[in-house]
Amino acid sequence: MELTSFLNYLEHEKRYSGHTLTAYRQDVEQFYEFLLLNYETVKWADLKSMHLRSWVVQLMQKEMNSSTIHRKISSLKTYHKFLLIRQSIPSTTFPHVLLPKKAERLPEYVEESKLEKFQSEIVFPEGFEGMRDYLLMEILYVTGMRRSELIALEWEDINMQMGHLKVVGKGNKMRLIPFGEELKSTLKTYRKVLRNTFDGQGNGLVMFTDKGRPMYPKFVYNKVKRYLSLVTTAGKKSPHVLRHSFATHLSNNGADLNAIKELLGHANLAATQVYTHNSIEQLKKVYEQAHPKAKNKNK
């Protein structure tokens, strides 16, 4: 089946995460189901703009947000390119379709003062579980890495002497992320606890579940949600919020945008520029609180 080959291609050649593979599979399958239900049968080579328009309309009628619709069409475009590479369809461009405008939404993040509470106020469980949870939260915030990157992280990727770690991100793109003495100390302590708890561990993967098994996405999400709930009332409490916090705090403290881009592993600067908006919002708050004219205006 072409879809199976497509997913294998994304996994082994593009090195996409399991979460991303699931999204691609669901998007393509949903579109095929739509075609079968509404047009009985449509070969991909016969795909036309009207088929895509009809699907977009249906998704909008289901009140699906614009970002999700954009992602679904992007999945179909990637699948189309794969079919062209495999020569499964004649050489043709992907049909044009107008998409709903994306709502401009700033990334949610947690304030620096609230994240500092992890060291001063949060009590972690004793033993391996508590040490692992503390490292999980610290490393996501200190490095800004993605959840999938944390799960795949191995000890050989961490250079304690140089103070940086290697991450292979989207599109098989490798990057180096520096870290400081605090994370280095946490990593060293955790590795000792890991070896004492699970004999033989401490050379391959870094992160494990309570039973010594490789970590999985839902496990990481649940841990982050639990601990963020102790320090913030923000609507979202996911691993990606820690990544947003990492980038926002760098931007707020004057870090160069290109440097933030490299640390995050973004393909282009446009994806990183959203964090400057958060910085501007922060400046506006300071201005409104401190400037006499701003105060008078609000009266």
N, C-alpha and C positions, 0 to 999 in steps of 0.2 A: 504493500500500500504506500502511496506517495507520502501521506502524512507521517507514517512511521519513519520513512527515510529522511524526511524533513526534520523531524525531531532528533534523530540520530546525528544529523548534520549540525544542528544547533548545539547539541550537547558535546560532541567530540571534536568538531572543528572550530566552532565559535566559542566553546567553553561557557555556554550560558548556564545559569543556576537552575536548580530544580523548580524553583518558584516561577522563573521566567518561562521555562519549558511548559509548565502547566497552563500558564496564561496563553501562550501561543496555541497549544493544543485546543483549549476551550474555544478560543476565538475562531479558529479555522473550522472546527466541528460545528459550532453554532451557525456559521455562515452556510455550510453545506446543508445543514438541516433546514435552514430558511429557504434555500434554493429548491430543495426537494419538496417542501411543503407548498411553496408558492408558484414554482415553475415546473413542477414534476421532476424534471431532470435537466441539468445544465452542465455541459462540459466546461472545464476551466478555460479552454481555448476559445470558447464562445462567450466568455464573460463580457458583459457590456455595462456601461454607466448606469443604465436603468436598474440593473440588478442591485448595484451598490446603493443607489439612491433609495430604492425601496427598503433596503435593510436599515439604512441610516434613519429613515423616517420611522420605521418600526421601533428602533432603539430609542429614539426621542419620545415616541408615544409612551414608552415604558418608563419615561422620566430618568433615563440613564444620563449621567453627567457627561459633559462635552469631552473631558479628558479621557474618559473610558472609551468613548466612541472613537476618538482620535487614535487611541492605542489599538483598538480592534482593527481599524483600517490599516494601520501600520503593520500589524501582524499579517494581514492579507497581502500587503505589498512585499513583505519579506518572503512569504510563501511563493508568490508569483516569481520573484527573482530566482528562487531555488529551482522552480520548475523550468525556467529558462536555462539555467546552468545545466540541469539534467537533460535538456532538450526534450522535455516531456510535452511542451507546447511550442507552437511556431513562434518565431521571434516577433514579439509584439509588446507594446507598452501597456502598463497597467491602466485600466479605464479611469478617466477623470471623474471625480465626485466632489461636490462642495460639502464641507463639513461645518458643523456649528462652531461658532467662535468660542475659544476656551475662556473660561472665567479666570480673571487674574487673581491668583490666590497666593499669598505669601506663605512660605514654609513655617510650620509651627516649631517652636523651640522652647527650651526651658532656660530661665534666667540663670546667670552664673552663680548668684548667691544661693539659689535653691539647690543647684548641683553640688555646691560645697558642703551641703548638709550630710552627704553620704559619709564623709570622713568624720564629722563632728557629732552627728545625731543618730544616724541609722545604726541599729544593732543587727549585725549579720549572724546567722547560725554558727555554731561551733564546728570545727573540723573542716573536712574537704568541701562540703556543700557551701558553707559560708565563705571560704576562701575563693572558691570558684565563682560564686555569685558576685563577690566584690570585684574580682578581676574582670568578669564579663561586663559589668557596668563601666568600670574604669577604662578598659581598652577600647570599647565602642566610642566613648566620649573623647578620650585622649588622641585617638588616631582617626576618627571619623570614618572608619571602614564600614562596609555594608555587612548585613547579617550573614549573607552567603560567604563573604570573604572571611569572616571570623570563624565560621564552621569549618572551612577548608584550611585554616591556618595551621602550619606545622612548626615544630621547634627549629627546624633547619632554616625556616624563613626569618627567624629572629636573630639579629646580630647584637648581642648584649654589649660587646666591646665598643662597637661603633654607635650604638644607640639608635638603631633603625630596624624596621621590619619590612619584608617584601610581601607585596600583595598582588595577586593576579585577578584583575577585575573583569568588567564586561569587555567582550570582544578580545579576550585573551591578552589584554593590555597589562603589562607589569609596571608597578610603581613602587618607590621606596618611601616609607613614612617614618620620620624621626620621632623619637619619644624621649622623655626625660628620666631623671633618677627615680622619681616616685614609681612610675610604671615598671622600671627595671627591677626595683626592689620587690614589688608585688609579684612580678613574673618569677623571680628567683625563689621566693617563699612558696608560691603556689606549686612550682615544679617539685620542691621537696615534699610537700603535702601530697601531691599527686602520686609520687613514687611510693610513699609510705602507705597510701590508701589502696592503690592498685598496683601490685607487683608487676614490674616490667613496663609500665607506662612511663612516659616522660621523654620519649624520643621521636614519636610520630606526631599525631594530632595533638593540639594544645588543649582543646575544650572537650569535656565529657559530661555525660549526665551523672546523676547520683549513683547509678549502677555501673559506671565505667564504660558506657557505650558512647559511640560518636554522637555528638549533639545534632539536633535537627531544628528546622526553622521555628516550629510552634513552641518548642521548649525555650528558645531564646526570647521569642515574643512574650511569652507568659512571664518570664523572669523580669524583663525590662518593664512591662506593664505593672507588675507587682511593686517594684521598688520606686518607679516614678510616681506611683499613686501616693507614696508616703511623703513626697516633697512638692508635688504640684497638682493643681486642679485642672490643668490644661485638658482640652478635649481628647487629643491624641496622646497616647503613651506607648509608642512603638520604638523599636531599634532605630528606625529612620529619623525619629525625633532627636535622638542623641547625635546622629550624623548632621542633622540640621543645626543643632546646638553648637557642635564643633565648628562648623563653617561660619555661623552667625557671630560667635564669640571672637573668632579670628578677625572677621571683617570689622566688628565693633571696636576692636583694639588696634586697628590700623594695618592689618596684614594686606599685602599686595594681592589683587584679585587673581592674577596669573598664578601666584604661588598656591592660593586656595584651590584653584582649578586643578593643579597638578596633584595636590594632596588628596583631593576627592576622586581623581581619576576621571574627570569629565572629558568628553571628546572635544567639546568646544566651549568657548568663553560664555556663550549665551546662557548655558545651563547654570553657570556659576553666578551670573550677574544678579540673580534674584536675591542673593544674600546682601547685596548693597542696599536693596529696598528696606530690608530689616534694619540696617544701620541708619538709614534716613528716618525710619519710623522712630528709632531710639533717640535720634537728635531732635526730632519734633517734640517728643515728650519732654526732653530736657529744656527745650526752648519755651514750651508752653508753661512749664513749672517755674522757670527762672526769669524770663524776660518780662519787665513791667508792662510793656505794650501788649504782649500776648495775654497777660492777666486782665488788663483793662478790656480787651476785646471780648473776653469770655464772660464779662460781667453783664 
